Amino acid sequence: MPRLFLAGLHLRLTVLRKSLLPLLAVALWALGPVSAYAQVDAGSPVVVPPSTTPATPVLPPDAGTPTGADAPLATSPDDEDTNVSPSDRVVEVRIEGNRRVESEAIRRVLRTQVGDPLTRTAEDLRAIWALGYFTDVQLLAQRMANGIAYVVRVAERPTIRAVQLQGNEELSADDLKEQLELKAGTILDIEAVRATQKKIQEKYVEKGYFLAEVTYRLDPVEGGAAVNVVYVINEHSKVMVKQIILQGAEKVSPEELKATMITKEGGFLSFFTGEGTYREEAFQRDLAVIQIAYYDRGFINVRVDKPTVQLSADKRDIYITLHITEGESYDIGKIDFAGDLERPPAELLTLMKSRPKERFNRGQLSTDISAISDVYFDKGYAYANINPVTSVNAEDRTVDLTFDIQKGPLVNIERIDVVGNTKTRDKVIRRELRVYEGELYNGTGVKRSRERVTALGFFETVEITQHPGSSDNAIVLQVEVKEKATGTFQVGLGFSNVENFIFTAQVSQNNFLGWGQSVSASAQISGLRSLVQLSFYDPYFLDTNYLLSAEFFRVQADYEGFIRNSTGGTISLGRQLVDDVLATVGYSREYVDVQAGQGIGAVLLANQFQSGVTSALRLSVSFDRRDNRLFPSRGFIHYGSVETAPSFLGGTFLFNRYTAYSRLYFPLPLGFVFKTNATLGYVQQLDSSKPLPISELYYVGGINTIRGYYLRSISPTLLVPRADNPDANVTEFRVGGNKQLIFNFELEFPIFEKAGLRGVLFYDAGNAFGSNEKFFEDRQDKLPLGLFHSAGFGFRWFSPIGPLRFEWGIPLTKRPSDDPILFEFTIGNFF
């Protein structure tokens, strides 16, 4: 509690309790002003005040001071207002010592104002402390001719000039950027300094520096008006989990249990994988996961005791020992249902995977409860509660289950709130929702809404939570999103063994002005092609259920035997028939110029190297249930299209093209993803007198079709002369096929997830078939099922400039011209 000392004629304070103190106060009056002192630790905002002049002490007047044991020592403010003479009232309030805090800000909190007697100084002192701006406060009284000058003299807390780190070698300033919440220019707040110290300490523990020490010091600068906050870090050695011992783990192997844990034993690659790092919060989660692993195997009485942790002598390694008491495993006995049954018990039982006489599985039980709950949620019982009542039979080691169902009232959706979208407009989110205000609650609709909003790709996270409404039968849904960057500007320069150098530049925005539209402009130049492309996509054109897409392109591609130059564009209009099923109709017009390659006898293939115009209509249907459009890990997409270029559309090239593909994505444990792709294509000639131009036919091989084979090297061939004279040597020339079939199988797995590095194992098969061949028939190479096969491995880095793919393919159907193993690198995603 700060101490208060005041002196002056006719100044009566409650802190003066002894009868002799008034006489001492009169004697001290002539020695100068008397002050009140206090110390505080608090931060404040910074302002700039005007300068002030210090008070000057004056001699007391001739008037006497009340003395004696019966003299009043303090009175109420109301009494003072009536009994104090004008000469004993405050005629002026001065603020001194403030440099950044405005004088008016201090005056506003004072209880004593001009015209008041000096009886509330204790309250003034507490009010000024409460501001938290100062390290020292003095309250001074100065006798004036017409009254009292009340002087408030303060010493402000210093500001923070800089926040510095000292001794951090393993973690850079960027690594600790989120922990450094102190900002230069703010008022020093010791509690905030200590909070930041704690956060830095926690960051080191998270990174495995279990013994790291973090202290701080304050270095005064600018004559004490400011300080540098310096965090002194002694990192010590990184502590590695050397060994995890699971004592008592017999019926469930230690290897199985360790596989479920986040905490791993360190090894030679720990510096790269991060394994071996000890984090207390992760380890506490591991203890719970070990128990769950036993529960899922029927060990309902398992006990995991408090672990013992030992530190090695050099303080570099820790050894963790867990003591587990497994108990006996239990099976499921009887299964019954009670309470509010919307369906017969036999029908509810069909929704469950748990069955009598099977091993008790807590995780499976949770899934069964969710399946039963969905029945009630979909009927509008948002507050339905399914409580599994267990009865343990120790004799025969079984657990009887009774599902007690309380459905609660039917619930309507009163309101849907959308929060967190600072850029994206509400309607972009709401049009993806499959639940609506005023309708009955629907659990499946809520799940589908979350999936559809997530699939937009605009948000890092999407959560739909429910809150009570204005009545028992009303509910409020809150859709909370966290936005992420949807615009990119990329410039890249690289090298590919297929296309030599590659220069790419792209500007794109997938959520243009928050309307959910996509616009992009891109260019690419390499040794085999050059590309300029502009595109626009609106999934809800003019706020309707129709989509509009438009694209303009200019492409030059070298097919080794010929060069294809094309300029054109497409425009498409589509509509969702049902959820995730999209039908589109489009028109494309393309001007194509084909030039024969050098060293090829062009006479024999003169009818193949045709230039002209493609004018075509296209009808397509897609069924897309991927969880992410760019990097899917779950779901599927099926696509089929028919493109027709008849003569009445004014084109030179007359054909029908049929295209279909199916892609499936299966998430696996530990972040693995299994992917499959099957692609089929067929080009049909419409006019027998006008053969299909070589530029419209199929060529496969390369990193985006069948890996392990050179780009576009798989195709029917013809023997053609190298020159136009009869004696010229002949060579195989790839003429393309009117049919193609491609299969891709991939197993993608994390290598270093935080850095965006993933590995891949793959198997490919496919071929391009000539017009005289059927699917799965190869008359040229006599292949089994008419397919080329390959396998391989690689890794992918999701870098700031886009996905980078490094892959090694091994041709299993090897031709003399094929390499034993082919490395390929490219920029961009696959499927």
C-alpha positions in Angstrom: 0.0 0.0 0.0 1.6 3.4 -0.9 2.3 5.8 1.9 0.7 9.2 2.0 2.3 12.2 3.7 0.7 15.6 3.5 1.4 18.9 5.4 -0.2 22.3 5.3 -2.3 24.7 7.3 -6.0 23.7 7.6 -5.4 20.4 5.7 -7.1 17.6 7.6 -6.6 13.9 6.6 -7.9 10.6 7.9 -4.4 9.1 8.0 -3.4 11.5 10.9 -4.5 9.7 14.0 -2.3 11.1 16.8 -3.2 14.4 18.6 0.4 15.6 18.3 0.6 15.2 14.5 -1.1 18.5 13.7 1.6 20.4 15.6 4.3 18.5 13.7 2.6 19.4 10.4 2.7 23.1 11.2 6.4 22.9 12.1 7.2 21.1 8.8 5.2 23.5 6.6 8.0 25.9 6.2 10.5 23.3 5.1 8.8 22.7 1.8 6.0 20.8 0.0 5.1 17.3 1.2 4.5 14.5 -1.2 2.9 11.0 -1.6 5.0 8.3 -3.2 4.0 5.0 -4.9 5.5 2.4 -7.2 3.5 0.4 -9.9 4.3 -2.2 -12.5 1.9 -1.8 -15.5 2.0 -0.8 -19.1 0.0 2.0 -20.8 -0.6 3.7 -24.1 1.8 6.5 -25.1 0.7 10.1 -25.7 2.5 13.4 -25.8 1.6 16.1 -23.1 2.5 19.8 -22.8 5.2 20.8 -20.5 4.6 22.0 -16.9 6.2 24.1 -14.2 7.1 22.7 -10.8 5.4 23.9 -7.6 7.2 26.3 -5.3 6.7 25.9 -1.5 5.3 29.0 0.3 5.3 30.0 4.0 2.2 29.3 6.0 -0.2 32.1 6.8 -0.7 33.7 10.2 -3.8 31.8 10.8 -3.6 29.2 13.6 -4.0 25.4 13.3 -6.4 23.5 15.4 -4.6 21.7 18.1 -5.3 19.5 21.1 -6.5 16.0 21.6 -10.1 17.0 20.7 -9.2 18.6 17.3 -11.0 17.0 14.4 -8.6 14.9 12.3 -10.9 14.1 9.4 -14.3 15.0 8.2 -16.6 13.8 5.4 -16.5 15.6 2.0 -19.9 17.0 2.7 -18.7 18.5 6.0 -15.7 20.0 4.3 -17.8 21.7 1.7 -19.6 23.6 4.4 -16.9 24.2 7.0 -13.7 24.9 4.9 -13.0 28.5 4.1 -12.3 29.5 0.4 -8.6 29.9 1.2 -8.4 26.2 2.1 -9.9 25.0 -1.2 -8.1 24.0 -4.4 -7.8 26.8 -6.9 -5.5 25.1 -9.3 -4.5 21.5 -10.3 -1.1 21.2 -11.9 0.3 18.0 -13.6 4.1 17.7 -13.7 6.6 15.2 -15.0 4.4 13.7 -17.7 5.9 13.4 -21.2 3.7 11.1 -23.1 0.6 10.8 -21.0 -1.7 13.8 -21.5 -2.4 16.0 -18.5 -6.1 15.8 -19.2 -6.1 12.0 -18.9 -4.7 12.4 -15.4 -7.1 15.2 -14.4 -10.1 13.1 -15.5 -9.4 10.4 -12.9 -8.8 12.8 -10.0 -11.5 12.9 -7.3 -10.2 16.3 -6.2 -11.2 19.2 -8.5 -10.9 23.0 -8.5 -13.1 24.3 -5.7 -12.8 21.2 -3.5 -11.1 20.9 -0.2 -8.0 18.7 -0.1 -9.7 15.8 1.7 -9.7 13.0 -1.0 -6.0 12.6 -1.7 -6.0 8.9 -0.9 -8.7 8.3 -3.5 -6.7 10.4 -6.0 -3.6 8.3 -5.3 -5.4 5.0 -6.0 -7.0 6.4 -9.2 -3.7 7.5 -10.6 -2.2 4.1 -9.8 -5.0 2.4 -11.6 -4.0 4.1 -14.8 -0.9 2.0 -14.7 1.2 4.5 -16.5 3.7 5.5 -13.9 6.5 4.2 -11.7 6.3 7.1 -9.1 3.5 9.5 -8.1 3.8 12.5 -5.7 0.9 14.6 -4.5 2.0 18.1 -3.3 0.0 20.9 -1.8 1.2 24.5 -2.3 -0.3 27.5 -0.4 -1.3 30.3 -2.7 -2.7 33.8 -1.9 -6.2 32.7 -2.8 -6.2 29.1 -2.0 -4.2 25.8 -2.5 -2.4 24.7 -5.6 -2.7 20.9 -5.9 0.3 19.5 -7.7 0.4 15.9 -9.1 4.0 15.0 -10.0 4.5 11.7 -11.9 7.4 9.6 -13.3 6.3 7.7 -16.3 7.3 4.1 -17.0 9.9 3.7 -19.8 9.0 2.6 -23.3 10.3 -0.4 -25.1 12.8 0.7 -27.7 13.6 -2.9 -29.0 13.1 -6.5 -28.2 16.2 -8.6 -28.7 17.2 -12.3 -28.5 20.6 -13.4 -27.2 22.0 -16.9 -27.3 19.5 -18.4 -29.7 21.4 -20.5 -32.2 19.2 -23.5 -33.0 16.0 -21.5 -33.3 16.2 -18.4 -35.4 14.3 -15.1 -34.8 11.8 -16.2 -37.4 11.2 -19.4 -35.5 10.3 -17.4 -32.4 8.4 -14.6 -34.2 5.0 -15.7 -33.0 6.2 -15.9 -29.4 7.6 -12.3 -29.4 4.4 -10.4 -28.7 6.1 -7.4 -27.2 6.2 -4.5 -29.6 8.7 -1.6 -29.8 7.2 1.7 -28.9 4.8 0.4 -26.2 5.0 1.1 -22.5 7.0 -1.5 -20.5 4.8 -4.1 -18.9 6.7 -6.6 -16.7 3.8 -9.1 -16.8 3.9 -9.1 -20.6 7.6 -9.5 -20.5 7.3 -12.6 -18.3 4.5 -14.0 -20.5 6.7 -13.8 -23.6 9.5 -15.4 -21.6 7.3 -18.3 -20.8 6.2 -18.7 -24.5 9.8 -18.8 -25.7 10.5 -21.4 -23.1 7.5 -23.5 -24.3 8.6 -23.2 -27.9 12.0 -24.6 -27.0 10.4 -27.5 -25.2 8.2 -28.2 -28.2 11.3 -28.4 -30.4 12.9 -30.9 -28.0 15.2 -28.5 -26.0 13.8 -29.8 -22.8 16.6 -28.2 -20.7 16.6 -24.8 -22.3 16.7 -21.8 -20.0 15.2 -18.4 -20.8 15.7 -15.3 -18.7 15.4 -11.6 -19.5 17.1 -8.3 -18.6 16.1 -4.7 -19.1 18.8 -2.4 -20.6 18.1 1.3 -20.0 18.6 3.6 -23.0 17.9 7.3 -23.7 18.7 8.2 -20.1 16.2 5.7 -18.7 13.3 6.9 -20.7 13.3 3.7 -22.7 14.6 0.1 -22.3 15.7 -2.7 -24.5 14.1 -6.0 -23.5 16.8 -8.7 -24.0 15.8 -12.4 -23.7 18.9 -14.4 -22.8 18.6 -18.0 -23.9 20.8 -20.9 -22.8 19.6 -23.6 -25.2 21.7 -26.5 -23.9 21.7 -29.7 -25.9 18.5 -31.0 -27.6 17.0 -33.8 -25.6 16.2 -36.9 -27.6 13.9 -39.8 -26.6 16.4 -42.6 -26.7 14.1 -45.5 -25.6 10.5 -46.1 -24.7 10.0 -49.1 -22.5 6.5 -50.5 -22.1 6.6 -52.8 -19.2 3.6 -55.2 -19.0 2.7 -54.9 -22.6 2.2 -58.6 -23.5 -1.2 -59.2 -25.0 -0.7 -56.1 -27.2 2.8 -55.9 -28.6 4.9 -52.8 -27.7 5.4 -52.2 -31.5 1.7 -51.8 -32.0 1.4 -49.4 -29.1 4.4 -47.4 -30.2 2.9 -47.0 -33.7 0.0 -45.1 -32.2 2.2 -42.7 -30.3 3.3 -39.2 -31.4 6.4 -39.5 -29.2 8.9 -41.7 -31.1 12.3 -43.0 -30.3 15.1 -41.1 -32.0 17.4 -42.5 -34.6 19.9 -41.5 -37.3 17.3 -39.5 -39.3 15.8 -37.7 -36.4 17.4 -34.4 -37.5 15.3 -34.7 -40.7 12.1 -36.5 -39.6 11.8 -34.8 -36.2 11.4 -38.2 -34.4 12.8 -38.4 -30.9 11.5 -35.0 -29.8 9.9 -35.0 -26.4 6.9 -32.7 -25.8 5.0 -33.0 -22.6 1.6 -32.3 -24.1 2.2 -34.8 -26.9 3.3 -37.4 -24.4 0.1 -36.9 -22.3 -1.9 -37.5 -25.4 0.1 -40.7 -26.0 -0.9 -42.0 -22.5 -4.5 -41.6 -23.4 -4.0 -43.2 -26.9 -2.4 -46.3 -25.3 -5.4 -46.7 -23.1 -7.7 -46.3 -26.1 -5.7 -48.9 -28.0 -6.4 -51.4 -25.2 -10.1 -50.4 -25.0 -10.4 -51.1 -28.7 -9.1 -54.6 -28.1 -11.5 -55.4 -25.3 -9.2 -54.7 -22.3 -11.7 -52.6 -20.4 -9.8 -52.8 -17.1 -6.4 -51.6 -18.4 -4.4 -49.3 -16.3 -1.4 -47.1 -17.4 0.6 -45.9 -14.4 2.4 -42.6 -14.2 5.6 -42.9 -16.4 9.1 -42.6 -15.1 11.5 -40.4 -17.1 15.3 -40.7 -16.7 17.8 -38.3 -18.0 21.2 -39.6 -19.2 24.4 -38.4 -17.5 25.2 -36.0 -20.4 21.7 -34.7 -20.4 21.2 -35.5 -24.1 18.9 -38.5 -23.9 15.8 -39.4 -21.9 14.5 -42.9 -21.2 10.8 -43.3 -20.7 9.3 -46.3 -18.9 5.5 -47.0 -18.8 4.0 -49.6 -16.5 0.9 -51.2 -18.0 -1.5 -53.5 -16.2 -3.5 -55.1 -19.1 -6.2 -57.2 -17.4 -8.4 -59.6 -19.4 -10.1 -58.9 -22.7 -13.9 -58.9 -22.8 -16.4 -59.8 -25.6 -19.8 -58.2 -26.3 -22.7 -60.0 -24.6 -26.3 -58.9 -25.3 -27.2 -55.7 -27.3 -30.5 -54.0 -26.5 -32.3 -50.7 -27.0 -34.4 -48.6 -24.7 -36.1 -45.2 -24.6 -37.5 -43.3 -27.6 -37.2 -45.7 -30.5 -37.9 -44.2 -33.9 -37.1 -47.6 -35.6 -37.5 -51.2 -34.5 -34.5 -52.6 -32.5 -33.7 -55.1 -35.3 -33.4 -52.2 -37.8 -31.2 -50.2 -35.5 -29.0 -53.2 -35.0 -28.4 -53.3 -38.8 -26.9 -49.8 -38.6 -24.2 -51.1 -36.2 -21.0 -53.0 -36.8 -20.7 -54.3 -33.3 -22.2 -57.8 -32.8 -22.8 -60.1 -29.9 -19.9 -62.5 -29.1 -17.4 -60.2 -30.9 -14.6 -58.6 -29.1 -15.6 -55.4 -27.3 -14.2 -52.3 -29.2 -14.7 -48.9 -27.7 -13.8 -47.1 -31.0 -16.3 -49.2 -32.9 -18.9 -48.5 -30.2 -18.4 -44.7 -30.8 -19.0 -45.3 -34.5 -22.2 -47.2 -33.8 -23.5 -44.5 -31.6 -22.9 -41.9 -34.4 -24.7 -44.1 -36.9 -27.8 -44.4 -34.6 -27.6 -40.7 -33.8 -27.7 -39.8 -37.5 -31.1 -41.4 -37.7 -32.4 -39.0 -35.1 -30.5 -36.0 -36.3 -31.8 -36.4 -39.9 -35.4 -36.4 -38.5 -34.8 -33.1 -36.8 -34.0 -34.3 -33.3 -30.9 -32.1 -32.9 -30.5 -32.8 -29.2 -30.9 -36.6 -29.4 -28.7 -38.3 -26.8 -27.6 -42.0 -27.1 -26.2 -43.3 -23.9 -24.6 -46.8 -23.9 -25.3 -48.5 -20.6 -22.8 -51.3 -19.9 -23.2 -54.3 -17.6 -19.9 -56.1 -17.0 -20.1 -59.9 -16.4 -16.7 -60.8 -14.9 -17.5 -64.5 -14.8 -17.8 -65.0 -18.6 -15.9 -61.8 -19.4 -18.6 -60.2 -21.5 -20.2 -56.7 -21.6 -23.9 -56.3 -22.1 -24.8 -53.1 -24.0 -28.1 -51.2 -23.7 -28.5 -48.1 -25.8 -30.7 -45.7 -23.9 -32.1 -43.2 -26.5 -33.6 -39.8 -25.5 -34.6 -38.1 -28.7 -35.6 -34.7 -27.2 -37.9 -32.2 -29.1 -38.0 -31.6 -32.8 -35.7 -28.6 -33.5 -35.9 -26.0 -36.2 -33.0 -23.9 -37.4 -33.6 -20.4 -36.2 -30.6 -18.8 -37.7 -27.4 -19.5 -39.5 -24.5 -17.2 -38.7 -21.3 -17.0 -40.8 -18.2 -15.7 -39.0 -14.5 -15.4 -39.8 -14.9 -14.5 -43.5 -13.1 -11.1 -43.8 -12.9 -11.3 -47.6 -15.3 -13.9 -48.8 -18.8 -12.7 -49.1 -21.5 -14.5 -47.0 -23.4 -15.7 -50.0 -20.4 -17.5 -51.4 -20.5 -19.7 -48.3 -24.3 -19.8 -47.8 -25.0 -21.1 -51.3 -22.9 -24.2 -50.5 -24.9 -25.0 -47.4 -27.4 -27.8 -47.4 -29.3 -26.7 -44.3 -31.6 -23.7 -44.3 -33.1 -21.3 -41.8 -36.7 -22.2 -40.7 -36.4 -25.8 -41.7 -35.9 -28.9 -39.4 -32.4 -29.6 -38.3 -30.7 -32.2 -40.5 -27.4 -33.9 -39.4 -26.5 -35.2 -42.8 -27.2 -31.7 -44.3 -24.8 -30.2 -41.7 -22.0 -32.6 -42.7 -22.5 -32.1 -46.4 -22.5 -28.3 -45.8 -19.1 -28.5 -44.1 -17.7 -30.7 -46.9 -18.9 -28.4 -49.6 -17.6 -25.2 -48.0 -14.3 -26.9 -47.4 -14.1 -28.1 -51.0 -14.2 -24.5 -52.2 -10.5 -24.3 -51.2 -10.8 -20.8 -49.8 -10.4 -21.7 -46.1 -7.9 -23.3 -43.9 -10.6 -24.6 -41.5 -14.3 -24.9 -41.6 -16.3 -25.6 -38.5 -20.1 -25.7 -38.0 -21.2 -25.5 -34.4 -24.6 -25.4 -32.8 -26.0 -23.1 -30.1 -29.3 -22.9 -28.3 -31.9 -20.8 -29.9 -34.6 -18.6 -28.4 -36.7 -21.6 -27.4 -36.2 -25.3 -26.6 -37.2 -26.3 -30.2 -34.9 -23.8 -31.9 -31.2 -23.9 -32.7 -28.6 -21.5 -34.1 -25.9 -22.8 -36.4 -22.6 -21.0 -36.6 -20.4 -21.5 -39.7 -16.9 -20.4 -38.6 -14.2 -20.2 -41.3 -10.6 -19.3 -41.3 -9.6 -17.7 -44.6 -6.3 -18.4 -46.4 -4.6 -16.8 -49.3 -6.3 -17.7 -52.6 -4.2 -15.5 -54.9 -0.8 -16.4 -56.3 1.9 -14.7 -58.2 4.5 -17.1 -59.4 7.6 -16.8 -61.5 9.8 -19.8 -61.9 12.8 -21.0 -63.8 13.7 -24.7 -63.8 15.0 -27.6 -65.8 13.4 -30.8 -67.0 15.1 -33.6 -68.7 12.0 -33.8 -71.0 11.5 -30.2 -71.9 15.0 -28.8 -71.1 14.6 -25.4 -69.4 11.2 -24.3 -68.2 10.1 -20.7 -67.5 6.7 -20.2 -65.9 4.8 -17.2 -64.8 1.3 -17.1 -63.4 -1.1 -14.6 -61.8 -4.2 -16.2 -60.4 -7.0 -15.5 -57.9 -9.3 -18.3 -57.0 -11.6 -16.1 -55.0 -11.7 -12.9 -57.0 -12.9 -9.9 -54.9 -14.5 -12.5 -52.5 -17.2 -13.4 -55.1 -15.9 -17.0 -55.5 -14.8 -16.5 -59.1 -11.5 -17.7 -60.5 -9.3 -15.6 -62.9 -5.9 -16.5 -64.0 -3.2 -15.5 -66.6 -0.3 -17.8 -67.2 2.6 -18.3 -69.5 5.1 -21.1 -70.0 8.1 -21.5 -72.2 10.3 -24.6 -72.5 12.3 -26.5 -75.0 9.2 -28.3 -76.4 6.4 -25.8 -76.1 5.3 -22.3 -75.4 1.9 -21.4 -73.8 -0.1 -18.3 -73.1 -3.5 -18.8 -71.4 -6.2 -16.6 -69.9 -9.1 -18.1 -68.1 -12.2 -17.1 -66.1 -14.6 -19.3 -64.1 -17.8 -18.4 -62.2 -19.5 -21.3 -60.5 -22.7 -19.3 -59.9 -23.1 -17.1 -63.0 -25.2 -14.0 -62.2 -26.2 -15.6 -58.9 -27.9 -18.5 -60.6 -27.2 -22.2 -60.5 -25.4 -22.0 -63.8 -21.6 -21.8 -64.2 -19.7 -19.9 -66.8 -16.2 -20.6 -67.9 -14.1 -19.0 -70.7 -10.6 -19.5 -71.8 -8.2 -18.1 -74.4 -5.0 -19.8 -75.4 -2.1 -19.8 -77.7 0.1 -22.9 -77.8 3.2 -24.0 -79.7 4.2 -27.7 -79.1 7.0 -29.8 -80.6 5.9 -33.4 -81.2 9.4 -34.3 -82.5 8.0 -35.3 -85.9 6.0 -32.1 -86.4 5.3 -28.8 -84.7 1.7 -27.8 -83.8 0.8 -24.1 -83.4 -2.7 -23.3 -82.2 -4.7 -20.2 -81.2 -8.2 -20.4 -79.9 -10.7 -20.3 -77.1 -13.6 -22.0 -75.4 -16.7 -20.9 -73.6 -18.9 -23.2 -71.5 -22.2 -23.0 -69.6 -23.0 -25.6 -67.0 -25.5 -26.5 -64.3 -25.5 -28.8 -61.3 -28.1 -31.4 -61.9 -27.9 -32.6 -58.3 -25.3 -32.2 -55.6 -21.8 -32.7 -57.0 -23.1 -33.7 -60.5 -22.3 -31.1 -63.1 -23.4 -31.0 -66.7 -21.8 -28.4 -69.1 -22.2 -27.5 -72.8 -19.4 -25.7 -74.5 -18.1 -24.4 -77.8 -14.5 -24.2 -78.8 -12.8 -22.7 -81.9 -9.2 -23.4 -82.6 -6.9 -22.3 -85.5 -4.3 -25.0 -86.0 -1.1 -24.8 -88.1 1.0 -28.0 -88.4 4.5 -28.0 -89.8 6.5 -31.2 -90.6 9.7 -31.8 -88.7 13.1 -31.6 -90.4 14.6 -34.8 -91.9 11.2 -36.4 -92.6 10.0 -37.3 -96.1 6.9 -35.2 -96.2 5.5 -36.7 -99.4 4.2 -39.9 -97.8 2.6 -38.1 -94.9 1.4 -35.0 -96.8 -2.2 -35.8 -95.9 -1.3 -36.0 -92.2 0.3 -32.6 -91.8 -2.9 -30.6 -92.2 -3.6 -27.1 -91.0 -7.1 -25.8 -90.5 -9.8 -24.9 -88.0 -11.5 -26.9 -85.4 -15.0 -25.8 -84.5 -16.6 -28.1 -82.0 -19.4 -28.4 -79.5 -18.8 -30.4 -76.3 -21.2 -31.9 -73.8 -19.7 -33.2 -70.5 -20.9 -34.6 -67.2 -18.8 -34.9 -64.0 -19.5 -36.3 -60.6 -17.0 -34.8 -58.1 -16.8 -35.8 -54.4 -13.2 -35.0 -53.7 -12.4 -33.4 -50.4 -10.0 -30.9 -52.0 -10.0 -29.9 -55.6 -6.2 -29.2 -55.8 -4.7 -31.9 -53.5 -7.4 -34.5 -52.8 -6.9 -37.3 -50.3 -10.4 -38.7 -50.1 -13.3 -39.2 -52.5 -13.6 -39.5 -56.3 -14.3 -37.7 -59.5 -15.9 -39.3 -62.6 -15.9 -37.4 -65.9 -17.2 -38.1 -69.4 -17.5 -35.9 -72.4 -18.5 -36.0 -76.1 -17.0 -33.4 -78.5 -18.3 -33.1 -82.0 -16.9 -31.1 -84.9 -19.3 -31.4 -87.8 -19.1 -29.5 -91.1 -22.0 -27.2 -90.4 -20.0 -25.5 -87.6 -17.6 -24.3 -90.2 -14.5 -26.2 -89.2 -11.9 -27.9 -91.4 -11.3 -30.9 -89.1 -14.4 -33.2 -88.9 -14.5 -35.7 -86.0 -16.1 -36.8 -82.8 -14.0 -37.2 -79.6 -15.1 -39.3 -76.6 -13.3 -38.8 -73.3 -13.8 -40.4 -69.9 -11.8 -40.7 -66.7 -12.3 -42.0 -63.2 -10.1 -41.0 -60.2 -10.4 -42.5 -56.8 -8.7 -41.4 -53.6 -8.4 -43.6 -50.4 -7.0 -42.2 -47.2 -4.9 -44.7 -45.2 -3.3 -44.5 -41.7 -0.2 -42.4 -41.0 -1.0 -39.9 -43.7 -0.8 -42.4 -46.6 -3.1 -41.9 -49.6 -3.8 -44.5 -52.3 -4.9 -43.0 -55.7 -6.1 -44.6 -58.9 -6.7 -43.0 -62.4 -8.3 -44.6 -65.5 -8.4 -42.6 -68.7 -10.0 -43.5 -72.0 -10.1 -41.6 -75.2 -11.4 -42.2 -78.7 -11.5 -40.0 -81.8 -13.9 -40.9 -84.6 -13.5 -39.8 -88.2 -16.7 -38.2 -89.7 -15.7 -37.9 -93.3 -13.8 -40.8 -95.0 -12.4 -38.4 -97.6 -10.8 -36.3 -94.9 -8.5 -38.3 -92.7 -7.9 -37.3 -89.1 -5.1 -34.8 -88.9 -2.0 -36.0 -87.0 -2.4 -33.1 -84.5 -5.7 -34.5 -83.2 -4.4 -38.0 -82.4 -3.2 -39.6 -79.2 0.4 -39.9 -78.0 1.3 -41.3 -74.5 4.4 -41.6 -72.5 6.0 -39.2 -70.1 5.6 -37.9 -66.6 1.9 -37.1 -67.0 0.7 -40.3 -68.7 3.0 -43.4 -68.5 6.2 -42.8 -66.6 9.4 -44.6 -67.5 8.9 -43.8 -71.2 10.0 -40.7 -73.0 7.4 -38.0 -73.7 4.9 -39.0 -76.4 7.1 -42.0 -77.4 4.2 -44.5 -77.2 2.3 -44.5 -80.5 1.6 -46.5 -83.6 4.5 -46.0 -86.1 5.1 -46.1 -89.8 8.4 -46.5 -91.8 9.0 -43.3 -93.7 12.0 -42.0 -95.7 14.2 -39.4 -94.3 14.1 -37.6 -97.6 12.0 -37.4 -100.7 14.3 -39.5 -103.0 13.8 -43.3 -103.5 17.2 -44.1 -102.1 16.7 -42.4 -98.8 17.0 -44.3 -95.5 13.8 -45.1 -93.7 12.9 -44.5 -90.0 10.0 -45.1 -87.7 7.7 -42.2 -87.5 5.0 -41.9 -84.8 1.7 -41.2 -86.4 -0.5 -41.2 -83.3 -3.5 -43.4 -82.4 -7.2 -42.7 -82.5 -7.6 -44.5 -79.2 -5.9 -44.3 -75.8 -6.1 -46.1 -72.5 -4.1 -45.1 -69.4 -4.1 -46.6 -65.9 -2.2 -45.0 -63.0 -1.9 -46.3 -59.4 -0.1 -44.3 -56.7 0.7 -44.7 -53.0 1.6 -41.3 -51.6 3.1 -41.0 -48.2 4.6 -38.2 -46.0 8.3 -37.8 -45.7 8.6 -34.4 -44.0 5.0 -33.1 -43.8 5.8 -29.7 -42.3 8.0 -28.9 -45.3 5.5 -30.2 -47.8 7.6 -33.2 -48.8 5.9 -36.4 -49.7 7.0 -39.6 -51.3 5.3 -41.7 -54.0 5.4 -45.3 -55.4 3.6 -45.8 -58.7 2.5 -48.3 -61.3 1.4 -47.2 -64.8 0.0 -49.0 -67.8 -1.4 -47.9 -71.1 -1.1 -47.5 -74.8 -2.2 -45.5 -77.9 -4.0 -47.7 -80.4 -4.1 -47.3 -84.2 -7.3 -47.1 -86.2 -6.8 -50.7 -87.3 -6.5 -51.9 -83.7 -9.0 -52.5 -80.9 -8.6 -51.6 -77.2 -6.2 -54.0 -75.5 -4.8 -55.0 -78.9 -1.3 -54.1 -80.1 -0.4 -55.6 -83.5 2.9 -53.7 -83.6 4.7 -54.8 -80.4 2.5 -57.9 -79.6 2.1 -56.8 -76.0 0.0 -58.8 -73.4 -3.4 -57.0 -73.2 -1.8 -54.5 -75.6 -0.4 -52.3 -72.8 2.9 -50.9 -71.9 3.8 -51.2 -68.1 6.0 -49.3 -65.8 6.7 -48.8 -62.1 8.8 -46.4 -60.1 9.2 -44.0 -57.2 9.7 -40.4 -56.5 9.0 -37.5 -54.2 6.9 -34.3 -54.4 7.6 -31.0 -52.8 4.7 -28.6 -52.5 7.0 -25.5 -52.8 6.1 -21.8 -52.7 6.2 -21.7 -56.5 3.9 -24.8 -56.9 4.1 -28.6 -56.7 7.4 -30.0 -57.9 7.6 -33.6 -59.0 10.8 -35.7 -59.1 10.1 -39.2 -60.3 12.1 -42.2 -61.5 10.2 -44.6 -63.8 11.3 -48.2 -64.8 9.8 -49.4 -68.1 8.6 -53.0 -67.5 7.7 -53.4 -71.2 11.1 -52.3 -72.4 11.9 -51.6 -76.0 15.4 -51.2 -77.4 15.1 -47.4 -77.4 14.0 -47.2 -73.8 16.3 -46.5 -70.9 16.5 -49.0 -67.9 15.4 -46.2 -65.6 14.2 -42.7 -66.6 14.3 -39.7 -64.3 11.7 -37.0 -64.9 11.1 -33.6 -63.3 8.3 -31.2 -63.8 6.3 -28.4 -62.2 2.6 -29.1 -61.5 0.2 -31.6 -60.0 -0.7 -34.9 -61.6 -4.2 -36.2 -60.6 
